[in-house]
């Protein structure tokens, strides 16, 4: 099958199925247990722009690698993901301290203005329609609430490796997993077009160990990390 010629809706379904299948067929955590390399550093760097929070969402939480860091915020933490298999792999001691819900990011099962803080870690680059998800994240954020997300840059160490190019900075990894890499100047306008105000934008680089079930060698990541606010009325 020549996946590069799939229509966007078909490619989106294939992409979602591929992620769910990955989580279903691997006993060990795909990403390991350490949080993503930018998260703790960016929360420290952006601390003066972040007020105390009551409700936090880890959107597309996967197996929960970032939940221990979010729990340190002292808020009620919810983890959501489209893959029930991924959520089931959250370590029991962490799962006991958070709420979990299986849902698509385009239609999350939360009321308007429910959360003070939303994390989208290593998510936006996997979405064929990122604006739909970003608008949904804005909907569930309270006015004055914040979104933290990263956008991998074209210089990211994973860009193009074992990937088939299907468009400008757009690829399929192993012919299944969709990835888009963003120029640094693209992030702010993307979030602004979805109703966010950019508070901070900063580059972060970190090393990831091998993920034997997904990416077999250690690799370097380079992302633009953005802290964005839902403006108050």
Biotite code that builds the C-alpha atoms (Angstrom):
import biotite.structure as struc

atoms = struc.array([
    struc.Atom([0.000, 0.000, 0.000], chain_id="A", res_id=1, res_name="UNK", atom_name="CA", element="C"),
    struc.Atom([1.363, 3.399, -0.958], chain_id="A", res_id=2, res_name="UNK", atom_name="CA", element="C"),
    struc.Atom([0.500, 5.345, 2.152], chain_id="A", res_id=3, res_name="UNK", atom_name="CA", element="C"),
    struc.Atom([1.865, 8.570, 0.704], chain_id="A", res_id=4, res_name="UNK", atom_name="CA", element="C"),
    struc.Atom([-1.223, 8.770, -1.543], chain_id="A", res_id=5, res_name="UNK", atom_name="CA", element="C"),
    struc.Atom([-3.812, 8.307, 1.198], chain_id="A", res_id=6, res_name="UNK", atom_name="CA", element="C"),
    struc.Atom([-6.386, 11.048, 1.609], chain_id="A", res_id=7, res_name="UNK", atom_name="CA", element="C"),
    struc.Atom([-5.964, 13.129, 4.801], chain_id="A", res_id=8, res_name="UNK", atom_name="CA", element="C"),
    struc.Atom([-8.888, 11.457, 6.594], chain_id="A", res_id=9, res_name="UNK", atom_name="CA", element="C"),
    struc.Atom([-7.544, 8.001, 5.740], chain_id="A", res_id=10, res_name="UNK", atom_name="CA", element="C"),
    struc.Atom([-4.031, 8.987, 6.774], chain_id="A", res_id=11, res_name="UNK", atom_name="CA", element="C"),
    struc.Atom([-5.368, 10.335, 10.070], chain_id="A", res_id=12, res_name="UNK", atom_name="CA", element="C"),
    struc.Atom([-7.169, 7.052, 10.801], chain_id="A", res_id=13, res_name="UNK", atom_name="CA", element="C"),
    struc.Atom([-4.073, 5.046, 9.889], chain_id="A", res_id=14, res_name="UNK", atom_name="CA", element="C"),
    struc.Atom([-1.925, 7.234, 12.132], chain_id="A", res_id=15, res_name="UNK", atom_name="CA", element="C"),
    struc.Atom([-4.252, 6.804, 15.136], chain_id="A", res_id=16, res_name="UNK", atom_name="CA", element="C"),
    struc.Atom([-4.470, 3.054, 14.580], chain_id="A", res_id=17, res_name="UNK", atom_name="CA", element="C"),
    struc.Atom([-0.690, 2.779, 14.366], chain_id="A", res_id=18, res_name="UNK", atom_name="CA", element="C"),
    struc.Atom([-0.180, 4.501, 17.735], chain_id="A", res_id=19, res_name="UNK", atom_name="CA", element="C"),
    struc.Atom([-2.808, 2.354, 19.432], chain_id="A", res_id=20, res_name="UNK", atom_name="CA", element="C"),
    struc.Atom([-1.309, -0.809, 17.934], chain_id="A", res_id=21, res_name="UNK", atom_name="CA", element="C"),
    struc.Atom([2.142, 0.206, 19.183], chain_id="A", res_id=22, res_name="UNK", atom_name="CA", element="C"),
    struc.Atom([0.880, 0.523, 22.751], chain_id="A", res_id=23, res_name="UNK", atom_name="CA", element="C"),
    struc.Atom([-1.124, -2.708, 22.538], chain_id="A", res_id=24, res_name="UNK", atom_name="CA", element="C"),
    struc.Atom([1.764, -4.834, 21.302], chain_id="A", res_id=25, res_name="UNK", atom_name="CA", element="C"),
    struc.Atom([4.547, -3.692, 23.634], chain_id="A", res_id=26, res_name="UNK", atom_name="CA", element="C"),
    struc.Atom([4.725, -4.915, 27.213], chain_id="A", res_id=27, res_name="UNK", atom_name="CA", element="C"),
    struc.Atom([7.417, -2.467, 28.317], chain_id="A", res_id=28, res_name="UNK", atom_name="CA", element="C"),
    struc.Atom([6.850, 1.309, 28.226], chain_id="A", res_id=29, res_name="UNK", atom_name="CA", element="C"),
    struc.Atom([7.570, 2.581, 24.728], chain_id="A", res_id=30, res_name="UNK", atom_name="CA", element="C"),
    struc.Atom([9.120, 5.853, 25.978], chain_id="A", res_id=31, res_name="UNK", atom_name="CA", element="C"),
    struc.Atom([10.616, 4.640, 29.243], chain_id="A", res_id=32, res_name="UNK", atom_name="CA", element="C"),
    struc.Atom([9.799, 6.163, 32.601], chain_id="A", res_id=33, res_name="UNK", atom_name="CA", element="C"),
    struc.Atom([11.752, 9.433, 32.500], chain_id="A", res_id=34, res_name="UNK", atom_name="CA", element="C"),
    struc.Atom([9.786, 12.584, 31.611], chain_id="A", res_id=35, res_name="UNK", atom_name="CA", element="C"),
    struc.Atom([10.400, 14.290, 28.287], chain_id="A", res_id=36, res_name="UNK", atom_name="CA", element="C"),
    struc.Atom([13.601, 16.307, 28.396], chain_id="A", res_id=37, res_name="UNK", atom_name="CA", element="C"),
    struc.Atom([12.171, 19.812, 28.100], chain_id="A", res_id=38, res_name="UNK", atom_name="CA", element="C"),
    struc.Atom([9.354, 19.582, 30.654], chain_id="A", res_id=39, res_name="UNK", atom_name="CA", element="C"),
    struc.Atom([10.929, 20.157, 34.070], chain_id="A", res_id=40, res_name="UNK", atom_name="CA", element="C"),
    struc.Atom([13.347, 22.740, 32.655], chain_id="A", res_id=41, res_name="UNK", atom_name="CA", element="C"),
    struc.Atom([10.644, 24.761, 30.923], chain_id="A", res_id=42, res_name="UNK", atom_name="CA", element="C"),
    struc.Atom([8.403, 24.763, 34.001], chain_id="A", res_id=43, res_name="UNK", atom_name="CA", element="C"),
    struc.Atom([11.304, 26.192, 36.005], chain_id="A", res_id=44, res_name="UNK", atom_name="CA", element="C"),
    struc.Atom([12.210, 28.718, 33.306], chain_id="A", res_id=45, res_name="UNK", atom_name="CA", element="C"),
    struc.Atom([8.597, 29.855, 32.862], chain_id="A", res_id=46, res_name="UNK", atom_name="CA", element="C"),
    struc.Atom([7.697, 29.819, 36.565], chain_id="A", res_id=47, res_name="UNK", atom_name="CA", element="C"),
    struc.Atom([7.243, 33.575, 36.856], chain_id="A", res_id=48, res_name="UNK", atom_name="CA", element="C"),
    struc.Atom([4.633, 33.504, 34.059], chain_id="A", res_id=49, res_name="UNK", atom_name="CA", element="C"),
    struc.Atom([2.692, 30.588, 35.538], chain_id="A", res_id=50, res_name="UNK", atom_name="CA", element="C"),
    struc.Atom([0.224, 31.283, 38.365], chain_id="A", res_id=51, res_name="UNK", atom_name="CA", element="C"),
    struc.Atom([-0.804, 28.494, 40.766], chain_id="A", res_id=52, res_name="UNK", atom_name="CA", element="C"),
    struc.Atom([-3.072, 25.918, 39.136], chain_id="A", res_id=53, res_name="UNK", atom_name="CA", element="C"),
    struc.Atom([-5.967, 23.809, 40.403], chain_id="A", res_id=54, res_name="UNK", atom_name="CA", element="C"),
    struc.Atom([-6.679, 21.489, 37.466], chain_id="A", res_id=55, res_name="UNK", atom_name="CA", element="C"),
    struc.Atom([-4.075, 20.153, 35.027], chain_id="A", res_id=56, res_name="UNK", atom_name="CA", element="C"),
    struc.Atom([-4.527, 18.065, 31.870], chain_id="A", res_id=57, res_name="UNK", atom_name="CA", element="C"),
    struc.Atom([-1.837, 15.912, 30.301], chain_id="A", res_id=58, res_name="UNK", atom_name="CA", element="C"),
    struc.Atom([-3.321, 15.714, 26.799], chain_id="A", res_id=59, res_name="UNK", atom_name="CA", element="C"),
    struc.Atom([-2.233, 12.600, 24.870], chain_id="A", res_id=60, res_name="UNK", atom_name="CA", element="C"),
    struc.Atom([-0.493, 11.402, 28.016], chain_id="A", res_id=61, res_name="UNK", atom_name="CA", element="C"),
    struc.Atom([0.456, 8.034, 26.534], chain_id="A", res_id=62, res_name="UNK", atom_name="CA", element="C"),
    struc.Atom([1.907, 5.808, 29.243], chain_id="A", res_id=63, res_name="UNK", atom_name="CA", element="C"),
    struc.Atom([2.233, 8.687, 31.682], chain_id="A", res_id=64, res_name="UNK", atom_name="CA", element="C"),
    struc.Atom([5.937, 9.487, 31.560], chain_id="A", res_id=65, res_name="UNK", atom_name="CA", element="C"),
    struc.Atom([5.253, 13.171, 32.332], chain_id="A", res_id=66, res_name="UNK", atom_name="CA", element="C"),
    struc.Atom([2.716, 12.705, 35.106], chain_id="A", res_id=67, res_name="UNK", atom_name="CA", element="C"),
    struc.Atom([5.217, 12.700, 38.015], chain_id="A", res_id=68, res_name="UNK", atom_name="CA", element="C"),
    struc.Atom([6.390, 16.183, 37.002], chain_id="A", res_id=69, res_name="UNK", atom_name="CA", element="C"),
    struc.Atom([2.823, 17.467, 36.665], chain_id="A", res_id=70, res_name="UNK", atom_name="CA", element="C"),
    struc.Atom([1.865, 16.045, 40.058], chain_id="A", res_id=71, res_name="UNK", atom_name="CA", element="C"),
    struc.Atom([4.546, 18.249, 41.590], chain_id="A", res_id=72, res_name="UNK", atom_name="CA", element="C"),
    struc.Atom([2.418, 21.272, 40.650], chain_id="A", res_id=73, res_name="UNK", atom_name="CA", element="C"),
    struc.Atom([0.132, 20.388, 43.558], chain_id="A", res_id=74, res_name="UNK", atom_name="CA", element="C"),
    struc.Atom([-3.008, 20.322, 41.409], chain_id="A", res_id=75, res_name="UNK", atom_name="CA", element="C"),
    struc.Atom([-5.600, 17.731, 40.424], chain_id="A", res_id=76, res_name="UNK", atom_name="CA", element="C"),
    struc.Atom([-4.114, 16.010, 37.365], chain_id="A", res_id=77, res_name="UNK", atom_name="CA", element="C"),
    struc.Atom([-6.045, 14.311, 34.555], chain_id="A", res_id=78, res_name="UNK", atom_name="CA", element="C"),
    struc.Atom([-4.470, 12.200, 31.816], chain_id="A", res_id=79, res_name="UNK", atom_name="CA", element="C"),
    struc.Atom([-6.264, 11.635, 28.526], chain_id="A", res_id=80, res_name="UNK", atom_name="CA", element="C"),
    struc.Atom([-5.295, 9.682, 25.429], chain_id="A", res_id=81, res_name="UNK", atom_name="CA", element="C"),
    struc.Atom([-7.015, 8.191, 22.396], chain_id="A", res_id=82, res_name="UNK", atom_name="CA", element="C"),
    struc.Atom([-5.424, 4.827, 23.221], chain_id="A", res_id=83, res_name="UNK", atom_name="CA", element="C"),
    struc.Atom([-6.908, 2.914, 26.145], chain_id="A", res_id=84, res_name="UNK", atom_name="CA", element="C"),
    struc.Atom([-3.927, 0.560, 25.868], chain_id="A", res_id=85, res_name="UNK", atom_name="CA", element="C"),
    struc.Atom([-1.551, 3.451, 26.542], chain_id="A", res_id=86, res_name="UNK", atom_name="CA", element="C"),
    struc.Atom([-3.459, 4.651, 29.593], chain_id="A", res_id=87, res_name="UNK", atom_name="CA", element="C"),
    struc.Atom([-3.565, 1.113, 30.967], chain_id="A", res_id=88, res_name="UNK", atom_name="CA", element="C"),
    struc.Atom([0.260, 1.136, 31.066], chain_id="A", res_id=89, res_name="UNK", atom_name="CA", element="C"),
    struc.Atom([0.501, 4.096, 33.435], chain_id="A", res_id=90, res_name="UNK", atom_name="CA", element="C"),
    struc.Atom([2.345, 2.737, 36.504], chain_id="A", res_id=91, res_name="UNK", atom_name="CA", element="C"),
    struc.Atom([-0.147, 1.812, 39.248], chain_id="A", res_id=92, res_name="UNK", atom_name="CA", element="C"),
    struc.Atom([1.353, 4.140, 41.858], chain_id="A", res_id=93, res_name="UNK", atom_name="CA", element="C"),
    struc.Atom([0.953, 7.076, 39.451], chain_id="A", res_id=94, res_name="UNK", atom_name="CA", element="C"),
    struc.Atom([-2.454, 5.977, 38.138], chain_id="A", res_id=95, res_name="UNK", atom_name="CA", element="C"),
    struc.Atom([-3.784, 6.000, 41.697], chain_id="A", res_id=96, res_name="UNK", atom_name="CA", element="C"),
    struc.Atom([-3.018, 9.725, 41.943], chain_id="A", res_id=97, res_name="UNK", atom_name="CA", element="C"),
    struc.Atom([-4.549, 10.924, 38.662], chain_id="A", res_id=98, res_name="UNK", atom_name="CA", element="C"),
    struc.Atom([-7.808, 10.688, 36.754], chain_id="A", res_id=99, res_name="UNK", atom_name="CA", element="C"),
    struc.Atom([-7.727, 9.069, 33.315], chain_id="A", res_id=100, res_name="UNK", atom_name="CA", element="C"),
    struc.Atom([-10.073, 9.249, 30.360], chain_id="A", res_id=101, res_name="UNK", atom_name="CA", element="C"),
    struc.Atom([-9.865, 7.781, 26.863], chain_id="A", res_id=102, res_name="UNK", atom_name="CA", element="C"),
    struc.Atom([-10.915, 10.310, 24.213], chain_id="A", res_id=103, res_name="UNK", atom_name="CA", element="C"),
    struc.Atom([-9.865, 11.959, 20.963], chain_id="A", res_id=104, res_name="UNK", atom_name="CA", element="C"),
    struc.Atom([-8.157, 15.309, 21.361], chain_id="A", res_id=105, res_name="UNK", atom_name="CA", element="C"),
    struc.Atom([-10.483, 16.911, 18.818], chain_id="A", res_id=106, res_name="UNK", atom_name="CA", element="C"),
    struc.Atom([-13.469, 16.167, 21.101], chain_id="A", res_id=107, res_name="UNK", atom_name="CA", element="C"),
    struc.Atom([-12.428, 15.867, 24.727], chain_id="A", res_id=108, res_name="UNK", atom_name="CA", element="C"),
    struc.Atom([-15.060, 15.057, 27.335], chain_id="A", res_id=109, res_name="UNK", atom_name="CA", element="C"),
    struc.Atom([-14.615, 18.140, 29.513], chain_id="A", res_id=110, res_name="UNK", atom_name="CA", element="C"),
    struc.Atom([-16.724, 21.280, 29.924], chain_id="A", res_id=111, res_name="UNK", atom_name="CA", element="C"),
    struc.Atom([-15.641, 24.715, 28.808], chain_id="A", res_id=112, res_name="UNK", atom_name="CA", element="C"),
    struc.Atom([-13.010, 26.477, 30.953], chain_id="A", res_id=113, res_name="UNK", atom_name="CA", element="C"),
    struc.Atom([-12.363, 23.366, 33.064], chain_id="A", res_id=114, res_name="UNK", atom_name="CA", element="C"),
    struc.Atom([-8.535, 23.369, 33.291], chain_id="A", res_id=115, res_name="UNK", atom_name="CA", element="C"),
    struc.Atom([-5.954, 25.946, 34.366], chain_id="A", res_id=116, res_name="UNK", atom_name="CA", element="C"),
    struc.Atom([-3.039, 24.243, 32.578], chain_id="A", res_id=117, res_name="UNK", atom_name="CA", element="C"),
    struc.Atom([-2.761, 21.863, 29.615], chain_id="A", res_id=118, res_name="UNK", atom_name="CA", element="C"),
    struc.Atom([0.363, 20.023, 28.481], chain_id="A", res_id=119, res_name="UNK", atom_name="CA", element="C"),
    struc.Atom([0.773, 18.870, 24.864], chain_id="A", res_id=120, res_name="UNK", atom_name="CA", element="C"),
    struc.Atom([4.117, 17.068, 24.915], chain_id="A", res_id=121, res_name="UNK", atom_name="CA", element="C"),
    struc.Atom([5.359, 15.588, 21.630], chain_id="A", res_id=122, res_name="UNK", atom_name="CA", element="C"),
    struc.Atom([1.815, 15.766, 20.286], chain_id="A", res_id=123, res_name="UNK", atom_name="CA", element="C"),
    struc.Atom([1.326, 18.617, 17.812], chain_id="A", res_id=124, res_name="UNK", atom_name="CA", element="C"),
    struc.Atom([3.814, 17.175, 15.330], chain_id="A", res_id=125, res_name="UNK", atom_name="CA", element="C"),
    struc.Atom([1.801, 13.935, 15.109], chain_id="A", res_id=126, res_name="UNK", atom_name="CA", element="C"),
    struc.Atom([-1.496, 15.634, 14.204], chain_id="A", res_id=127, res_name="UNK", atom_name="CA", element="C"),
    struc.Atom([-2.732, 16.060, 10.655], chain_id="A", res_id=128, res_name="UNK", atom_name="CA", element="C"),
    struc.Atom([-5.154, 18.763, 11.855], chain_id="A", res_id=129, res_name="UNK", atom_name="CA", element="C"),
    struc.Atom([-3.377, 20.493, 14.740], chain_id="A", res_id=130, res_name="UNK", atom_name="CA", element="C"),
    struc.Atom([-5.637, 23.546, 14.668], chain_id="A", res_id=131, res_name="UNK", atom_name="CA", element="C"),
    struc.Atom([-8.696, 21.456, 15.565], chain_id="A", res_id=132, res_name="UNK", atom_name="CA", element="C"),
    struc.Atom([-6.894, 20.121, 18.631], chain_id="A", res_id=133, res_name="UNK", atom_name="CA", element="C"),
    struc.Atom([-5.457, 23.486, 19.646], chain_id="A", res_id=134, res_name="UNK", atom_name="CA", element="C"),
    struc.Atom([-8.904, 25.086, 19.467], chain_id="A", res_id=135, res_name="UNK", atom_name="CA", element="C"),
    struc.Atom([-10.290, 22.295, 21.632], chain_id="A", res_id=136, res_name="UNK", atom_name="CA", element="C"),
    struc.Atom([-7.522, 22.846, 24.171], chain_id="A", res_id=137, res_name="UNK", atom_name="CA", element="C"),
    struc.Atom([-8.407, 26.537, 24.206], chain_id="A", res_id=138, res_name="UNK", atom_name="CA", element="C"),
    struc.Atom([-12.064, 25.671, 24.815], chain_id="A", res_id=139, res_name="UNK", atom_name="CA", element="C"),
    struc.Atom([-11.332, 23.624, 27.919], chain_id="A", res_id=140, res_name="UNK", atom_name="CA", element="C"),
    struc.Atom([-8.883, 26.161, 29.347], chain_id="A", res_id=141, res_name="UNK", atom_name="CA", element="C"),
    struc.Atom([-10.178, 28.767, 31.769], chain_id="A", res_id=142, res_name="UNK", atom_name="CA", element="C"),
    struc.Atom([-9.549, 32.407, 30.790], chain_id="A", res_id=143, res_name="UNK", atom_name="CA", element="C"),
    struc.Atom([-6.013, 33.163, 31.903], chain_id="A", res_id=144, res_name="UNK", atom_name="CA", element="C"),
    struc.Atom([-5.140, 29.445, 31.738], chain_id="A", res_id=145, res_name="UNK", atom_name="CA", element="C"),
    struc.Atom([-1.990, 28.229, 30.003], chain_id="A", res_id=146, res_name="UNK", atom_name="CA", element="C"),
    struc.Atom([-0.990, 25.717, 27.352], chain_id="A", res_id=147, res_name="UNK", atom_name="CA", element="C"),
    struc.Atom([2.552, 24.334, 27.253], chain_id="A", res_id=148, res_name="UNK", atom_name="CA", element="C"),
    struc.Atom([3.561, 22.547, 24.060], chain_id="A", res_id=149, res_name="UNK", atom_name="CA", element="C"),
    struc.Atom([6.629, 21.739, 22.012], chain_id="A", res_id=150, res_name="UNK", atom_name="CA", element="C"),
    struc.Atom([7.057, 21.838, 18.246], chain_id="A", res_id=151, res_name="UNK", atom_name="CA", element="C"),
    struc.Atom([10.015, 19.804, 16.937], chain_id="A", res_id=152, res_name="UNK", atom_name="CA", element="C"),
    struc.Atom([12.238, 21.805, 14.611], chain_id="A", res_id=153, res_name="UNK", atom_name="CA", element="C"),
    struc.Atom([13.474, 20.620, 11.199], chain_id="A", res_id=154, res_name="UNK", atom_name="CA", element="C"),
    struc.Atom([16.944, 20.236, 12.766], chain_id="A", res_id=155, res_name="UNK", atom_name="CA", element="C"),
    struc.Atom([15.586, 17.697, 15.265], chain_id="A", res_id=156, res_name="UNK", atom_name="CA", element="C"),
    struc.Atom([17.679, 14.537, 15.273], chain_id="A", res_id=157, res_name="UNK", atom_name="CA", element="C"),
    struc.Atom([14.699, 12.371, 14.327], chain_id="A", res_id=158, res_name="UNK", atom_name="CA", element="C"),
    struc.Atom([13.663, 14.452, 11.317], chain_id="A", res_id=159, res_name="UNK", atom_name="CA", element="C"),
    struc.Atom([13.841, 12.363, 8.170], chain_id="A", res_id=160, res_name="UNK", atom_name="CA", element="C"),
    struc.Atom([15.423, 9.307, 9.801], chain_id="A", res_id=161, res_name="UNK", atom_name="CA", element="C"),
    struc.Atom([13.663, 6.151, 8.552], chain_id="A", res_id=162, res_name="UNK", atom_name="CA", element="C"),
    struc.Atom([10.953, 8.490, 7.268], chain_id="A", res_id=163, res_name="UNK", atom_name="CA", element="C"),
    struc.Atom([9.243, 8.881, 3.915], chain_id="A", res_id=164, res_name="UNK", atom_name="CA", element="C"),
    struc.Atom([8.768, 12.502, 2.891], chain_id="A", res_id=165, res_name="UNK", atom_name="CA", element="C"),
    struc.Atom([5.167, 13.287, 1.939], chain_id="A", res_id=166, res_name="UNK", atom_name="CA", element="C"),
    struc.Atom([5.336, 17.102, 1.896], chain_id="A", res_id=167, res_name="UNK", atom_name="CA", element="C"),
    struc.Atom([7.325, 20.093, 3.179], chain_id="A", res_id=168, res_name="UNK", atom_name="CA", element="C"),
    struc.Atom([8.714, 18.988, 6.557], chain_id="A", res_id=169, res_name="UNK", atom_name="CA", element="C"),
    struc.Atom([6.068, 16.233, 6.607], chain_id="A", res_id=170, res_name="UNK", atom_name="CA", element="C"),
    struc.Atom([6.926, 12.558, 6.869], chain_id="A", res_id=171, res_name="UNK", atom_name="CA", element="C"),
    struc.Atom([5.706, 9.066, 7.581], chain_id="A", res_id=172, res_name="UNK", atom_name="CA", element="C"),
    struc.Atom([7.888, 7.139, 9.998], chain_id="A", res_id=173, res_name="UNK", atom_name="CA", element="C"),
    struc.Atom([7.944, 3.446, 9.061], chain_id="A", res_id=174, res_name="UNK", atom_name="CA", element="C"),
    struc.Atom([5.164, 4.260, 6.571], chain_id="A", res_id=175, res_name="UNK", atom_name="CA", element="C"),
    struc.Atom([2.644, 4.553, 9.430], chain_id="A", res_id=176, res_name="UNK", atom_name="CA", element="C"),
    struc.Atom([3.328, 7.364, 11.892], chain_id="A", res_id=177, res_name="UNK", atom_name="CA", element="C"),
    struc.Atom([2.736, 10.918, 10.725], chain_id="A", res_id=178, res_name="UNK", atom_name="CA", element="C"),
    struc.Atom([5.254, 13.614, 11.710], chain_id="A", res_id=179, res_name="UNK", atom_name="CA", element="C"),
    struc.Atom([5.513, 17.277, 10.873], chain_id="A", res_id=180, res_name="UNK", atom_name="CA", element="C"),
    struc.Atom([8.481, 19.436, 11.830], chain_id="A", res_id=181, res_name="UNK", atom_name="CA", element="C"),
    struc.Atom([7.943, 23.166, 12.334], chain_id="A", res_id=182, res_name="UNK", atom_name="CA", element="C"),
    struc.Atom([10.199, 26.105, 11.533], chain_id="A", res_id=183, res_name="UNK", atom_name="CA", element="C"),
    struc.Atom([10.778, 28.201, 14.641], chain_id="A", res_id=184, res_name="UNK", atom_name="CA", element="C"),
    struc.Atom([8.769, 31.093, 13.210], chain_id="A", res_id=185, res_name="UNK", atom_name="CA", element="C"),
    struc.Atom([5.699, 28.898, 12.620], chain_id="A", res_id=186, res_name="UNK", atom_name="CA", element="C"),
    struc.Atom([4.802, 28.106, 16.229], chain_id="A", res_id=187, res_name="UNK", atom_name="CA", element="C"),
    struc.Atom([3.625, 31.511, 17.405], chain_id="A", res_id=188, res_name="UNK", atom_name="CA", element="C"),
    struc.Atom([1.346, 32.177, 14.404], chain_id="A", res_id=189, res_name="UNK", atom_name="CA", element="C"),
    struc.Atom([-0.108, 28.652, 14.629], chain_id="A", res_id=190, res_name="UNK", atom_name="CA", element="C"),
    struc.Atom([-1.156, 29.100, 18.252], chain_id="A", res_id=191, res_name="UNK", atom_name="CA", element="C"),
    struc.Atom([-2.265, 32.693, 17.697], chain_id="A", res_id=192, res_name="UNK", atom_name="CA", element="C"),
    struc.Atom([-4.550, 31.549, 14.860], chain_id="A", res_id=193, res_name="UNK", atom_name="CA", element="C"),
    struc.Atom([-6.289, 29.306, 17.408], chain_id="A", res_id=194, res_name="UNK", atom_name="CA", element="C"),
    struc.Atom([-6.917, 32.123, 19.859], chain_id="A", res_id=195, res_name="UNK", atom_name="CA", element="C"),
    struc.Atom([-3.844, 31.947, 22.099], chain_id="A", res_id=196, res_name="UNK", atom_name="CA", element="C"),
    struc.Atom([-1.538, 34.699, 23.275], chain_id="A", res_id=197, res_name="UNK", atom_name="CA", element="C"),
    struc.Atom([2.135, 33.677, 23.260], chain_id="A", res_id=198, res_name="UNK", atom_name="CA", element="C"),
    struc.Atom([3.753, 34.270, 26.656], chain_id="A", res_id=199, res_name="UNK", atom_name="CA", element="C"),
    struc.Atom([7.163, 32.612, 26.162], chain_id="A", res_id=200, res_name="UNK", atom_name="CA", element="C"),
    struc.Atom([8.958, 30.812, 23.359], chain_id="A", res_id=201, res_name="UNK", atom_name="CA", element="C"),
    struc.Atom([12.297, 29.077, 23.832], chain_id="A", res_id=202, res_name="UNK", atom_name="CA", element="C"),
    struc.Atom([14.444, 26.399, 22.220], chain_id="A", res_id=203, res_name="UNK", atom_name="CA", element="C"),
    struc.Atom([15.256, 23.244, 24.164], chain_id="A", res_id=204, res_name="UNK", atom_name="CA", element="C"),
    struc.Atom([17.611, 20.428, 23.212], chain_id="A", res_id=205, res_name="UNK", atom_name="CA", element="C"),
    struc.Atom([17.863, 17.074, 24.963], chain_id="A", res_id=206, res_name="UNK", atom_name="CA", element="C"),
    struc.Atom([19.026, 13.523, 24.445], chain_id="A", res_id=207, res_name="UNK", atom_name="CA", element="C"),
    struc.Atom([16.626, 10.586, 24.448], chain_id="A", res_id=208, res_name="UNK", atom_name="CA", element="C"),
    struc.Atom([17.725, 7.004, 25.013], chain_id="A", res_id=209, res_name="UNK", atom_name="CA", element="C"),
    struc.Atom([16.753, 4.329, 22.537], chain_id="A", res_id=210, res_name="UNK", atom_name="CA", element="C"),
    struc.Atom([13.113, 3.284, 22.478], chain_id="A", res_id=211, res_name="UNK", atom_name="CA", element="C"),
    struc.Atom([13.621, -0.342, 21.425], chain_id="A", res_id=212, res_name="UNK", atom_name="CA", element="C"),
    struc.Atom([10.025, -0.865, 20.287], chain_id="A", res_id=213, res_name="UNK", atom_name="CA", element="C"),
    struc.Atom([9.969, 2.357, 18.234], chain_id="A", res_id=214, res_name="UNK", atom_name="CA", element="C"),
    struc.Atom([13.298, 4.122, 17.644], chain_id="A", res_id=215, res_name="UNK", atom_name="CA", element="C"),
    struc.Atom([16.209, 1.748, 18.302], chain_id="A", res_id=216, res_name="UNK", atom_name="CA", element="C"),
    struc.Atom([19.107, 4.175, 18.777], chain_id="A", res_id=217, res_name="UNK", atom_name="CA", element="C"),
    struc.Atom([19.707, 7.109, 21.147], chain_id="A", res_id=218, res_name="UNK", atom_name="CA", element="C"),
    struc.Atom([18.780, 10.384, 19.515], chain_id="A", res_id=219, res_name="UNK", atom_name="CA", element="C"),
    struc.Atom([18.837, 14.157, 19.992], chain_id="A", res_id=220, res_name="UNK", atom_name="CA", element="C"),
    struc.Atom([15.715, 16.276, 20.074], chain_id="A", res_id=221, res_name="UNK", atom_name="CA", element="C"),
    struc.Atom([15.429, 19.980, 19.338], chain_id="A", res_id=222, res_name="UNK", atom_name="CA", element="C"),
    struc.Atom([12.092, 21.716, 19.902], chain_id="A", res_id=223, res_name="UNK", atom_name="CA", element="C"),
    struc.Atom([10.614, 25.140, 20.149], chain_id="A", res_id=224, res_name="UNK", atom_name="CA", element="C"),
    struc.Atom([8.670, 25.131, 23.427], chain_id="A", res_id=225, res_name="UNK", atom_name="CA", element="C"),
    struc.Atom([5.819, 27.602, 23.752], chain_id="A", res_id=226, res_name="UNK", atom_name="CA", element="C"),
    struc.Atom([3.870, 28.795, 26.748], chain_id="A", res_id=227, res_name="UNK", atom_name="CA", element="C"),
    struc.Atom([0.574, 30.254, 25.551], chain_id="A", res_id=228, res_name="UNK", atom_name="CA", element="C"),
    struc.Atom([-2.321, 31.844, 27.420], chain_id="A", res_id=229, res_name="UNK", atom_name="CA", element="C"),
    struc.Atom([-6.047, 31.865, 26.785], chain_id="A", res_id=230, res_name="UNK", atom_name="CA", element="C"),
    struc.Atom([-6.756, 35.591, 27.014], chain_id="A", res_id=231, res_name="UNK", atom_name="CA", element="C"),
    struc.Atom([-9.205, 36.838, 29.591], chain_id="A", res_id=232, res_name="UNK", atom_name="CA", element="C"),
    struc.Atom([-12.358, 38.409, 28.196], chain_id="A", res_id=233, res_name="UNK", atom_name="CA", element="C"),
])
